[in-house]
Structures are given as C-alpha cells and as structure tokens.
Amino acid sequence: MNWTIFWIILIIGVILYVAWMFYSQREVAYLSILLYRQGNADAYLKELDTFQGKLFFNKRLRSLMSIDAWMMKEDAQKLEEAFAYARDHRLPMGDRLLVLQKELVYCAQNEKTERGEDVFDQIEKLYESMGKKQQAKYANALQECRYTSSIDFHKSGKFADELEKKAKEVKEDIPSGVYYYKAAQSWYLKKETKKCRDDLEKAAQKLKGTPNEKIIRDLLNTKDLEGILNVHF
C-alpha cells in the first residue's frame, strides 16, 4: 500500500470536512439572522432556494426549515402544504415532534383550538414512545408545547413563574425575550397587570432591534394591553 497517497487522501478529506462544517454553520447563522433578527421571511426563503441552500440542506430539510418563514408571513396555504408534507413522509421522531410543535403554534395563531388539542395529544404520545435519551433531548420542546397549550387553548397562566425563571436563566437574548413575553401573557391571564407590564418591558429589551420589539412597544402603549394574547413568537 502506498502510504503517501493514503495520507494525502486523508488530509484532503479532513480539509474538505472542516470546510463543509465551517460553511454550513455560516449558512445556518446567516439564515438565522435573516429570519429571527431581521424578520425578513422573503430573503430567508430565497436563500434556502439558492445553490448553497440546496448544497447544505436536502429537500426534506428545506421544506421543514421553511415553516417558520411561512408562519411569519401568515401564509396558511403554504403552511398546510408543509404540514401535509411532514405527515406524508417518514421523519425521525425528533423532527416529527418539532414539526408538530410548529403546527401547535399555527393552531394557536389561528384559534384552531380543537385541532390544536389533537396536535398536543399527538405530541405527548410521540414523546412517550421515545427512548429515555431522546426524551431527555426533547423534554424542553415538550414543555414549550405545554406552555402554548396552557396559554392559548386553556387560557391559563399557571406557568407564569416558571416562564419568568427560564427567561432569567437563558443567556441568548432572543429566546430570553420570548420567554419573558410568554410570562407576560401568563401574568395577563392571572390579571397581574404590573408583573405583565414588567415582563413585557424586559421582553422588549431582550428583543431590541428585532421587528418584535416594536410589536411589544405598541402593546405597552395601550391602556389595557389588548391584543397581547394575539401575538405569538
């Protein structure tokens, strides 16, 4: 065996792998900025359809990744198509749970309570069917679904303290801001107006520079916080 050729091939392979990982992570970061920081769903969808988008993400993954953008654009037809695509294709259990989580939020946004409760039942059953390692990995996603079900379908603020605690613990600004907003919704449902406004202010600070900051500032300028339950992040 020619060891020189072997080592050359190995080195080239390592270089290509490192380059692939670097550029794929950079593409993910760029997509995240487009959608979550800039709120530019059109640019996000366009980037997914570029050569680099198709290079790093296969068709199934691009379809799933597009869901958040269609939710931002409130395009019901595209969302229904994406959810149908997910139902009609075999997905890893973790991916299926995450898609169902997005469908749950979609139901909350559009006041589809009966369908939302059915989706939540599917999520719980799917989670129960997972092994212990997978359950540990997706425990937070399940809890997120419980928050959505509690706030939007049962109009309960029982998770207010827990959401506020999570908002303080999370280091990243955007997730922290989302938790503060959900905590504010929960305080609103508990008729704790001062706590609600305090957490809305914190949410606005954490989401500073994003389109959601203006939405929250507009809510804070209303007398009775009307519309707080109609906004979903």
VENKA-V921626 format. One record per backbone hydrogen bond with DSSP energy under -1.0 kcal/mol. NH is the residue of the N-H (numbers start at 1). CO is the residue of the C=O. E is the energy in kcal/mol with one decimal. If there is no record, write none. Layout:
BEGIN
[[NH:CO:E] [NH:CO:E]]
END
This chain:
BEGIN
[[3:1:-1.1] [6:2:-1.8] [7:3:-2.6] [8:4:-2.0] [9:5:-2.6] [10:6:-2.5] [11:7:-2.6] [12:8:-2.4] [13:9:-2.5] [14:10:-2.4] [15:11:-2.5] [16:12:-2.6] [17:13:-2.4] [18:14:-2.7] [19:15:-2.4] [20:16:-2.6] [21:17:-2.5] [22:18:-2.5] [23:19:-2.6] [24:20:-2.4] [25:21:-2.2] [26:22:-2.0] [27:23:-1.9] [28:24:-2.1] [29:25:-2.3] [30:26:-2.2] [31:27:-2.5] [32:28:-2.3] [33:29:-2.1] [34:30:-2.3] [35:31:-2.3] [36:32:-2.4] [38:33:-2.6] [40:34:-3.1] [41:39:-1.1] [44:40:-1.8] [45:41:-2.5] [46:42:-2.2] [47:43:-2.3] [48:44:-2.0] [50:47:-1.5] [54:50:-2.5] [55:51:-2.0] [56:52:-2.2] [57:53:-1.9] [62:58:-2.7] [63:59:-2.1] [64:60:-1.9] [65:61:-2.7] [66:62:-1.5] [67:64:-1.1] [70:66:-2.3] [71:67:-2.2] [72:68:-2.0] [73:69:-2.0] [75:70:-2.3] [76:74:-1.1] [79:75:-2.1] [80:76:-2.7] [81:77:-2.1] [82:78:-2.3] [83:79:-2.8] [84:80:-2.3] [85:81:-2.3] [86:82:-2.1] [87:83:-2.1] [88:84:-2.2] [96:92:-2.5] [97:93:-2.2] [98:94:-2.0] [99:95:-2.2] [100:96:-2.5] [101:97:-2.1] [102:98:-1.7] [103:99:-2.3] [104:100:-2.2] [105:101:-1.7] [106:102:-2.3] [107:103:-2.4] [108:104:-2.0] [109:105:-2.8] [110:106:-1.6] [111:108:-1.1] [112:107:-2.9] [113:111:-1.2] [116:112:-2.7] [117:113:-2.6] [118:114:-1.7] [119:115:-2.6] [120:116:-2.4] [121:117:-1.9] [122:118:-2.0] [123:119:-2.2] [124:120:-2.3] [125:121:-2.4] [126:122:-2.6] [127:123:-2.6] [128:124:-2.3] [129:125:-1.3] [130:127:-1.3] [135:131:-2.6] [136:132:-2.2] [137:133:-1.7] [138:134:-2.2] [142:138:-2.1] [143:139:-2.1] [144:140:-2.3] [145:141:-1.8] [146:142:-1.7] [147:143:-2.1] [148:144:-2.1] [149:145:-2.7] [150:146:-2.6] [151:147:-2.7] [152:148:-2.7] [153:149:-1.4] [154:149:-1.6] [156:150:-2.9] [160:157:-1.9] [163:159:-2.8] [164:160:-2.2] [165:161:-2.2] [166:162:-2.2] [167:163:-2.3] [168:164:-1.5] [169:165:-1.6] [170:166:-2.4] [176:172:-1.8] [177:173:-2.9] [178:174:-2.2] [179:175:-2.2] [180:176:-2.4] [181:177:-2.1] [182:178:-2.4] [183:179:-2.5] [184:180:-2.3] [185:181:-2.3] [186:182:-2.1] [187:183:-2.6] [188:184:-2.3] [189:185:-2.1] [190:186:-1.4] [191:188:-1.4] [192:187:-3.1] [196:192:-2.2] [197:193:-2.7] [198:194:-2.4] [199:195:-2.2] [200:196:-2.0] [201:197:-2.2] [202:198:-1.8] [203:199:-2.3] [204:200:-2.4] [205:201:-1.9] [206:202:-2.3] [207:203:-2.1] [208:205:-1.1] [210:207:-2.0] [213:210:-1.3] [215:211:-1.2] [216:212:-2.2] [217:213:-2.6] [218:214:-2.6] [219:215:-1.7] [220:216:-2.4] [221:217:-1.2] [222:219:-1.7] [228:225:-1.8] [230:227:-1.4]]
END
